[in-house]
C-alpha cells in the first residue's frame, strides 16, 4: 500500500507540473495509473476530479461490512469519527490501537 501511495503522490506532483498529463489523468485515469505502476483490477471504475478554489470534492467511503450491526459509536469511529483522549488508555493517538 505504501508503494502505491508513493506512486500516487508522485503522479499528483507530475500532474501539477504537466497540464497535458493532468488532462489525460482526468480523462482516462486507469491508463495513466497503469503508466505509473498502479494497476486497478478489471471491473473497477476510477473517477478523478480536481478540487478548485470554489469546489472541494469529498469521497464518502464504502460502508464497512457488517455496518448494520455496529452501534452508532462504533460506526462513528469506523467512519473517522472524532478522537478523544479518553478513547485510548495511553492517551496518545500515535500509539493507540
C-alpha positions in Angstrom: 0.0 0.0 0.0 2.8 2.4 0.8 4.4 1.9 -2.7 1.0 2.7 -4.3 0.6 5.8 -2.1 4.1 7.0 -3.0 3.4 6.4 -6.7 0.1 8.3 -6.5 1.8 11.2 -4.7 4.4 11.3 -7.4 1.6 11.2 -10.1 -0.2 14.1 -8.4 3.1 16.2 -8.4 3.6 15.3 -12.0 0.1 16.5 -12.9 0.7 19.8 -11.1 3.7 20.4 -13.4 2.3 19.0 -16.7 -1.2 20.2 -17.8 -1.3 17.6 -20.6 -0.7 14.7 -18.1 -3.4 16.2 -15.8 -5.9 16.3 -18.7 -5.1 12.7 -19.6 -5.4 11.7 -15.9 -8.8 13.3 -15.7 -10.0 11.8 -19.0 -8.5 8.3 -18.7 -7.4 7.7 -15.1 -6.9 3.9 -15.3 -4.5 4.2 -18.2 -2.4 6.9 -16.5 -2.4 5.0 -13.2 -1.1 1.9 -15.1 1.6 4.0 -16.7 2.7 5.0 -13.2 2.7 1.4 -11.9 -0.7 1.5 -10.2 -2.8 -1.4 -11.6 -6.5 -1.2 -11.0 -8.5 -4.5 -11.1 -10.8 -5.2 -14.0 -14.4 -4.2 -13.3 -13.3 -1.2 -11.1 -14.2 2.2 -12.3 -11.9 5.1 -11.4 -13.1 8.7 -11.3 -10.7 11.6 -10.9 -11.9 15.1 -10.1 -9.9 18.2 -9.2 -10.5 20.4 -6.3 -10.6 24.2 -7.1 -10.7 27.4 -5.1 -14.5 27.2 -5.2 -15.2 23.4 -5.1 -14.0 20.7 -2.8 -14.8 17.0 -3.5 -15.3 14.7 -0.6 -15.4 10.9 -1.2 -17.8 9.0 1.1 -16.1 5.7 1.8 -18.0 2.4 1.3 -19.7 1.3 4.5 -17.7 -1.5 6.3 -19.0 -5.0 6.1 -21.4 -5.6 8.9 -22.1 -1.9 9.4 -25.7 -2.6 10.2 -24.7 -4.5 13.4 -22.4 -1.7 14.6 -23.5 0.7 17.3 -23.7 4.4 16.4 -20.4 4.9 18.4 -18.6 2.1 16.7 -19.8 3.2 13.3 -18.7 6.8 14.0 -15.2 5.6 14.9 -15.1 3.3 11.8 -16.1 6.3 9.6 -13.3 8.5 11.1 -15.2 10.0 14.0 -13.6 12.3 16.5 -10.8 11.2 18.7 -11.0 11.9 22.4 -8.1 11.1 24.7 -10.5 9.1 26.8 -10.9 6.7 23.8 -7.4 5.4 24.3 -5.9 4.3 27.5 -2.4 5.5 26.5 -3.9 9.0 25.7 -1.6 9.0 22.6 -3.1 8.9 19.2 0.3 7.8 17.7 0.5 4.7 19.8 -3.2 3.9 20.3 -4.5 0.7 18.7 
